[in-house]
Amino acid sequence: MFPPGVPLGTILGGVGLQRVWPFESYFSLQGPMRQGAGALVILGGFLGLGLWSVVLVRVSGQAETPWTPTTEVIQRGPFRVTRNPMYLQRVLGSIGFGILLSNLWVLILTPLGAWVLQQFAIKPEERYLERKFGEQYLAYKRRVRPWL
């Protein structure tokens, strides 16, 4: 699976549903405040989780793409608090765009997108890591939550 396609599908699906079945927005933040809040969630997730995680993965000599071999279990930076910071960043991106666009459909579809990532990206990756690293990865799983 191509993980970045999931939040993109969530956002595009929400925009499409909004055109077909408009869902009245009940956001209490309006205009620039709402847009700023959405942008803050998107940028915070991107910089605080996504970019930082990618840098740590690359510094370790690995690629951030899930279909390449893993040579070590990274346990620093955002990986100390979530086993899946790059996937969490994608979910936060969907939430941020839902806020930015004042689109409740995007927010409603976001948990479905998170579930798809969990089932079709995270679970297979974790099975691979358990086979490859054994007890080291299992101990990490016991210490660190999958999302937050």
C-alpha positions as a Markdown table, in Angstrom:
| # | Residue | x | y | z |
|---|---|---|---|---|
| 1 | Met | 0.0 | 0.0 | 0.0 |
| 2 | Phe | 1.1 | 3.6 | -0.5 |
| 3 | Pro | 0.5 | 5.2 | 2.9 |
| 4 | Pro | 0.4 | 8.9 | 1.8 |
| 5 | Gly | -2.5 | 8.0 | -0.4 |
| 6 | Val | -4.7 | 7.2 | 2.6 |
| 7 | Pro | -4.9 | 10.8 | 4.0 |
| 8 | Leu | -5.1 | 12.2 | 0.5 |
| 9 | Gly | -8.0 | 9.8 | -0.2 |
| 10 | Thr | -9.6 | 10.9 | 3.1 |
| 11 | Ile | -9.3 | 14.6 | 2.2 |
| 12 | Leu | -10.5 | 14.2 | -1.4 |
| 13 | Gly | -13.3 | 11.9 | -0.3 |
| 14 | Gly | -14.4 | 14.5 | 2.2 |
| 15 | Val | -14.3 | 17.3 | -0.4 |
| 16 | Gly | -16.3 | 15.1 | -2.8 |
| 17 | Leu | -18.9 | 14.2 | -0.2 |
| 18 | Gln | -19.2 | 17.8 | 0.8 |
| 19 | Arg | -20.1 | 18.6 | -2.9 |
| 20 | Val | -22.7 | 15.8 | -3.1 |
| 21 | Trp | -24.1 | 16.0 | 0.4 |
| 22 | Pro | -23.2 | 19.3 | 2.0 |
| 23 | Phe | -22.6 | 19.1 | 5.7 |
| 24 | Glu | -23.2 | 22.4 | 7.5 |
| 25 | Ser | -20.1 | 23.5 | 9.3 |
| 26 | Tyr | -20.4 | 24.1 | 13.0 |
| 27 | Phe | -16.8 | 25.2 | 13.6 |
| 28 | Ser | -16.8 | 27.9 | 16.3 |
| 29 | Leu | -13.6 | 29.3 | 14.8 |
| 30 | Gln | -14.2 | 31.3 | 11.7 |
| 31 | Gly | -12.1 | 32.7 | 8.9 |
| 32 | Pro | -8.5 | 33.4 | 9.6 |
| 33 | Met | -8.7 | 31.8 | 13.1 |
| 34 | Arg | -10.0 | 28.5 | 11.7 |
| 35 | Gln | -7.5 | 28.6 | 8.9 |
| 36 | Gly | -4.7 | 29.3 | 11.3 |
| 37 | Ala | -5.7 | 26.5 | 13.6 |
| 38 | Gly | -5.9 | 24.1 | 10.6 |
| 39 | Ala | -2.5 | 25.2 | 9.3 |
| 40 | Leu | -1.0 | 24.9 | 12.8 |
| 41 | Val | -2.2 | 21.2 | 13.1 |
| 42 | Ile | -0.9 | 20.4 | 9.6 |
| 43 | Leu | 2.5 | 22.1 | 10.2 |
| 44 | Gly | 2.9 | 20.9 | 13.7 |
| 45 | Gly | 2.3 | 17.3 | 12.6 |
| 46 | Phe | 4.6 | 17.7 | 9.6 |
| 47 | Leu | 7.5 | 19.4 | 11.4 |
| 48 | Gly | 7.0 | 17.8 | 14.9 |
| 49 | Leu | 6.4 | 14.3 | 13.8 |
| 50 | Gly | 6.9 | 13.8 | 10.0 |
| 51 | Leu | 10.0 | 15.7 | 9.2 |
| 52 | Trp | 11.7 | 14.9 | 12.5 |
| 53 | Ser | 11.0 | 11.2 | 12.1 |
| 54 | Val | 12.3 | 11.1 | 8.5 |
| 55 | Val | 15.5 | 12.8 | 9.6 |
| 56 | Leu | 16.0 | 10.3 | 12.4 |
| 57 | Val | 15.3 | 7.4 | 10.0 |
| 58 | Arg | 17.7 | 8.7 | 7.3 |
| 59 | Val | 20.5 | 9.5 | 9.9 |
| 60 | Ser | 20.3 | 5.8 | 10.9 |
| 61 | Gly | 21.0 | 4.9 | 7.3 |
| 62 | Gln | 17.5 | 3.7 | 6.5 |
| 63 | Ala | 14.8 | 4.9 | 4.1 |
| 64 | Glu | 11.5 | 6.1 | 5.4 |
| 65 | Thr | 9.6 | 4.1 | 2.8 |
| 66 | Pro | 7.8 | 1.1 | 4.4 |
| 67 | Trp | 8.8 | -1.3 | 1.6 |
| 68 | Thr | 12.5 | -1.0 | 2.3 |
| 69 | Pro | 14.4 | -3.2 | 4.8 |
| 70 | Thr | 14.8 | -1.9 | 8.3 |
| 71 | Thr | 18.2 | -2.2 | 10.0 |
| 72 | Glu | 17.4 | -0.9 | 13.5 |
| 73 | Val | 14.5 | 0.0 | 15.7 |
| 74 | Ile | 14.6 | 3.7 | 16.3 |
| 75 | Gln | 13.6 | 4.6 | 19.8 |
| 76 | Arg | 14.4 | 8.3 | 20.1 |
| 77 | Gly | 12.7 | 11.5 | 19.2 |
| 78 | Pro | 9.0 | 11.1 | 18.4 |
| 79 | Phe | 9.5 | 7.3 | 18.4 |
| 80 | Arg | 9.8 | 7.5 | 22.2 |
| 81 | Val | 6.1 | 8.4 | 22.5 |
| 82 | Thr | 4.5 | 6.8 | 19.4 |
| 83 | Arg | 5.6 | 3.8 | 17.4 |
| 84 | Asn | 4.1 | 5.4 | 14.3 |
| 85 | Pro | 4.9 | 9.1 | 14.2 |
| 86 | Met | 4.9 | 9.3 | 10.4 |
| 87 | Tyr | 1.4 | 7.7 | 10.2 |
| 88 | Leu | 0.2 | 9.9 | 13.1 |
| 89 | Gln | 1.5 | 12.9 | 11.1 |
| 90 | Arg | -0.7 | 11.8 | 8.2 |
| 91 | Val | -3.8 | 11.5 | 10.4 |
| 92 | Leu | -3.1 | 14.9 | 11.9 |
| 93 | Gly | -2.7 | 16.3 | 8.4 |
| 94 | Ser | -6.3 | 15.0 | 7.6 |
| 95 | Ile | -7.6 | 16.6 | 10.7 |
| 96 | Gly | -5.8 | 19.9 | 9.9 |
| 97 | Phe | -7.2 | 19.9 | 6.4 |
| 98 | Gly | -10.7 | 19.2 | 7.8 |
| 99 | Ile | -10.4 | 22.2 | 10.0 |
| 100 | Leu | -8.7 | 24.4 | 7.4 |
| 101 | Leu | -11.4 | 23.6 | 4.8 |
| 102 | Ser | -14.2 | 23.7 | 7.4 |
| 103 | Asn | -15.1 | 20.3 | 6.1 |
| 104 | Leu | -16.8 | 17.9 | 8.6 |
| 105 | Trp | -16.8 | 15.1 | 6.1 |
| 106 | Val | -13.0 | 15.1 | 6.2 |
| 107 | Leu | -13.1 | 14.9 | 10.0 |
| 108 | Ile | -15.7 | 12.1 | 9.9 |
| 109 | Leu | -13.6 | 10.1 | 7.4 |
| 110 | Thr | -10.3 | 10.6 | 9.3 |
| 111 | Pro | -10.9 | 7.7 | 11.7 |
| 112 | Leu | -11.6 | 5.4 | 8.8 |
| 113 | Gly | -8.3 | 6.5 | 7.2 |
| 114 | Ala | -6.5 | 5.8 | 10.5 |
| 115 | Trp | -8.1 | 2.4 | 10.6 |
| 116 | Val | -7.0 | 1.7 | 7.0 |
| 117 | Leu | -3.4 | 2.7 | 7.9 |
| 118 | Gln | -3.6 | 0.5 | 11.0 |
| 119 | Gln | -4.8 | -2.6 | 9.2 |
| 120 | Phe | -2.9 | -2.4 | 5.9 |
| 121 | Ala | 0.3 | -0.6 | 6.8 |
| 122 | Ile | 1.0 | -0.7 | 10.5 |
| 123 | Lys | 0.0 | -4.3 | 11.3 |
| 124 | Pro | 2.1 | -5.8 | 8.4 |
| 125 | Glu | 5.1 | -3.6 | 9.3 |
| 126 | Glu | 4.8 | -4.7 | 13.0 |
| 127 | Arg | 4.7 | -8.3 | 12.0 |
| 128 | Tyr | 7.9 | -7.8 | 9.9 |
| 129 | Leu | 9.6 | -6.0 | 12.8 |
| 130 | Glu | 8.6 | -8.7 | 15.3 |
| 131 | Arg | 10.1 | -11.4 | 13.0 |
| 132 | Lys | 13.3 | -9.4 | 12.3 |
| 133 | Phe | 14.0 | -8.0 | 15.8 |
| 134 | Gly | 12.2 | -10.4 | 18.1 |
| 135 | Glu | 12.3 | -9.5 | 21.8 |
| 136 | Gln | 13.9 | -6.1 | 21.2 |
| 137 | Tyr | 10.9 | -5.0 | 19.2 |
| 138 | Leu | 8.4 | -6.7 | 21.5 |
| 139 | Ala | 9.9 | -4.8 | 24.5 |
| 140 | Tyr | 9.6 | -1.6 | 22.5 |
| 141 | Lys | 6.0 | -2.4 | 21.7 |
| 142 | Arg | 5.3 | -2.9 | 25.4 |
| 143 | Arg | 6.8 | 0.5 | 26.3 |
| 144 | Val | 5.5 | 2.7 | 23.5 |
| 145 | Arg | 1.9 | 3.1 | 22.3 |
| 146 | Pro | 1.1 | 2.6 | 18.6 |
| 147 | Trp | -0.5 | 6.0 | 18.2 |
| 148 | Leu | -0.5 | 8.3 | 21.3 |
